[in-house]
Amino acid sequence: MDLTEKKLRGEQVFSGGFLKVTRDEVELPDGKVATREFIRHPGAVAVLALTDDDRLVMERQYRYPAGREFIEIPAGKIDPAEPPHETARRELLEETGFTASQWRYLGKAWPCIGYADEVIHYYLATGLRQQARQLDEGEFLEVMLLDRDEVQQMALDGTIADSKTIVGLHWLAAWQQGKLPGETV
């Protein structure tokens, strides 16, 4: 069965600083017509930065749309024409002050498939070295080094509730179990 929805026409209904909202009219597999509203997103990266003593570099920051603080892995949006692996290196340094001598691409995931086209590319960073952070203006976050097992437990008990972090922990566990080779970048 072909489940493809075919775009008939579309319009951009909002354009902000980095998000755009689109409304398309589509033909469904049964021939009926429906409307699809969704967010266009430039894509993002997320970094699992692992220290030599098996601690993860984590961040605590307030997320306005949810109205609360979250504990997360470092992440950020991809700038125009920037390769995702360069975004990963930039974001890790800017947000945490860490650089890494080894990088592996772990995979990608779409966090909000019902209403956005955002894709997140996941990277493992090892061989960490501390430098000065370079936070963007208006960016406030606390950097924490947490034991990997503690972070896994925090995800299981709901303390960590950010989906990109939970997916990242899945990729990390698969890599550490030898189930995911991870491409060196």
C-alpha positions as CSV (number, residue, x, y, z in Angstrom):
1,M,0.0,0.0,0.0
2,D,1.3,3.4,-0.9
3,L,0.9,5.8,2.0
4,T,2.5,8.8,0.3
5,E,0.6,12.1,0.6
6,K,1.1,14.3,-2.5
7,K,1.4,18.1,-2.1
8,L,-1.1,20.0,-4.1
9,R,-0.3,23.5,-3.0
10,G,1.3,25.2,0.0
11,E,2.0,28.5,1.6
12,Q,4.3,29.8,4.3
13,V,2.1,31.3,7.0
14,F,4.9,32.5,9.4
15,S,8.6,33.2,9.1
16,G,10.6,33.9,12.3
17,G,14.2,34.1,13.3
18,F,14.9,30.4,12.5
19,L,11.5,28.7,12.3
20,K,9.0,28.8,9.5
21,V,5.4,27.6,9.6
22,T,4.0,26.0,6.4
23,R,0.4,25.1,5.5
24,D,0.1,22.6,2.6
25,E,-2.9,21.0,1.0
26,V,-2.2,17.4,0.2
27,E,-3.9,14.5,-1.6
28,L,-4.2,11.5,0.7
29,P,-3.7,7.9,-0.5
30,D,-7.5,7.4,-0.8
31,G,-7.8,10.5,-3.1
32,K,-9.3,12.8,-0.4
33,V,-7.7,16.2,0.3
34,A,-6.4,17.3,3.7
35,T,-4.4,20.2,5.2
36,R,-1.0,19.8,6.8
37,E,0.5,22.5,9.0
38,F,4.1,22.0,10.1
39,I,7.2,23.8,11.2
40,R,10.3,24.0,9.0
41,H,13.5,23.7,11.0
42,P,17.1,23.9,9.8
43,G,18.1,20.8,11.7
44,A,20.2,20.3,14.8
45,V,22.9,18.3,16.4
46,A,23.3,16.7,19.8
47,V,26.5,15.7,21.5
48,L,27.2,12.9,23.9
49,A,30.5,14.2,25.3
50,L,32.1,11.4,27.4
51,T,35.0,12.0,29.7
52,D,37.9,9.5,30.2
53,D,36.4,8.6,33.6
54,D,32.9,7.7,32.1
55,R,31.1,10.9,32.9
56,L,28.8,12.7,30.5
57,V,28.9,16.5,30.0
58,M,25.4,17.6,30.7
59,E,23.6,21.0,30.8
60,R,20.9,22.4,33.0
61,Q,18.9,25.2,31.4
62,Y,15.5,26.8,31.4
63,R,13.3,26.1,28.4
64,Y,10.7,28.8,28.0
65,P,8.1,26.9,25.9
66,A,7.9,24.1,28.6
67,G,8.2,26.6,31.4
68,R,10.8,24.6,33.3
69,E,14.4,23.6,33.6
70,F,15.7,20.5,31.8
71,I,18.9,18.5,32.1
72,E,20.1,17.8,28.6
73,I,23.1,16.8,26.4
74,P,24.7,19.7,24.6
75,A,22.9,20.6,21.3
76,G,22.2,23.3,18.9
77,K,20.8,24.2,15.5
78,I,22.7,23.9,12.2
79,D,23.6,27.2,10.6
80,P,23.0,27.6,6.9
81,A,25.6,25.7,4.8
82,E,27.3,24.4,7.9
83,P,28.0,20.6,7.9
84,P,26.4,18.9,11.0
85,H,29.7,17.6,12.3
86,E,31.0,21.2,12.4
87,T,27.9,22.3,14.2
88,A,28.6,19.6,16.8
89,R,32.1,20.8,17.4
90,R,31.0,24.5,17.6
91,E,28.1,23.8,20.0
92,L,30.2,21.7,22.3
93,L,32.8,24.4,22.7
94,E,30.3,27.3,22.8
95,E,28.1,25.8,25.5
96,T,30.5,23.7,27.6
97,G,34.0,24.9,26.8
98,F,35.0,21.3,25.8
99,T,36.8,20.3,22.7
100,A,37.2,16.6,21.6
101,S,40.0,14.8,19.8
102,Q,37.7,11.9,18.7
103,W,34.3,12.3,17.1
104,R,31.9,9.6,16.0
105,Y,28.6,10.0,14.1
106,L,26.0,7.8,15.9
107,G,22.8,8.4,13.8
108,K,19.9,10.7,13.4
109,A,16.3,11.0,14.6
110,W,13.3,13.2,13.9
111,P,11.9,14.3,17.2
112,C,8.6,15.8,16.2
113,I,7.4,14.0,13.1
114,G,3.8,15.0,13.5
115,Y,4.4,18.8,13.2
116,A,8.0,19.5,12.3
117,D,10.6,18.5,9.7
118,E,13.5,18.9,12.2
119,V,16.2,16.2,12.2
120,I,18.8,15.8,14.9
121,H,22.2,14.3,14.2
122,Y,23.9,12.6,17.1
123,Y,27.6,12.6,17.8
124,L,29.9,11.0,20.4
125,A,32.8,13.2,21.5
126,T,35.7,11.7,23.5
127,G,39.3,12.8,24.3
128,L,37.8,15.9,25.9
129,R,39.9,19.0,26.8
130,Q,38.5,21.9,28.8
131,Q,38.7,25.5,27.4
132,A,36.7,28.6,27.9
133,R,33.0,28.6,27.1
134,Q,31.7,30.9,24.4
135,L,28.0,31.2,25.2
136,D,25.7,33.1,22.8
137,E,24.3,36.3,24.0
138,G,21.2,35.6,26.1
139,E,22.2,31.9,26.6
140,F,22.3,30.8,30.2
141,L,23.1,27.2,31.3
142,E,24.9,25.3,33.9
143,V,27.5,22.6,32.8
144,M,27.6,19.4,34.9
145,L,29.7,16.3,34.7
146,L,27.6,13.3,35.7
147,D,28.3,9.6,35.9
148,R,27.0,7.9,32.8
149,D,25.0,5.3,34.9
150,E,23.5,8.2,37.0
151,V,22.4,9.9,33.8
152,Q,20.8,6.7,32.6
153,Q,18.9,6.3,35.9
154,M,17.8,10.0,35.7
155,A,16.3,9.2,32.3
156,L,14.5,6.2,33.6
157,D,13.0,7.9,36.7
158,G,11.9,11.0,34.7
159,T,14.4,13.5,36.1
160,I,15.7,13.7,32.5
161,A,12.6,14.3,30.3
162,D,14.2,15.8,27.2
163,S,13.6,13.5,24.2
164,K,16.8,14.3,22.4
165,T,18.8,13.4,25.5
166,I,16.9,10.1,25.9
167,V,17.5,9.2,22.3
168,G,21.1,10.2,22.6
169,L,21.5,7.9,25.6
170,H,20.0,5.1,23.5
171,W,22.6,5.7,20.8
172,L,25.4,5.8,23.4
173,A,24.3,2.6,25.1
174,A,24.2,0.8,21.7
175,W,27.7,2.1,20.8
176,Q,29.1,1.0,24.2
177,Q,27.6,-2.5,23.7
178,G,29.3,-2.8,20.3
179,K,25.9,-2.8,18.5
180,L,26.6,0.5,16.7
181,P,30.0,1.1,15.1
182,G,29.6,4.9,14.8
183,E,31.3,6.5,11.8
184,T,34.5,8.5,12.7
185,V,34.2,12.2,11.6
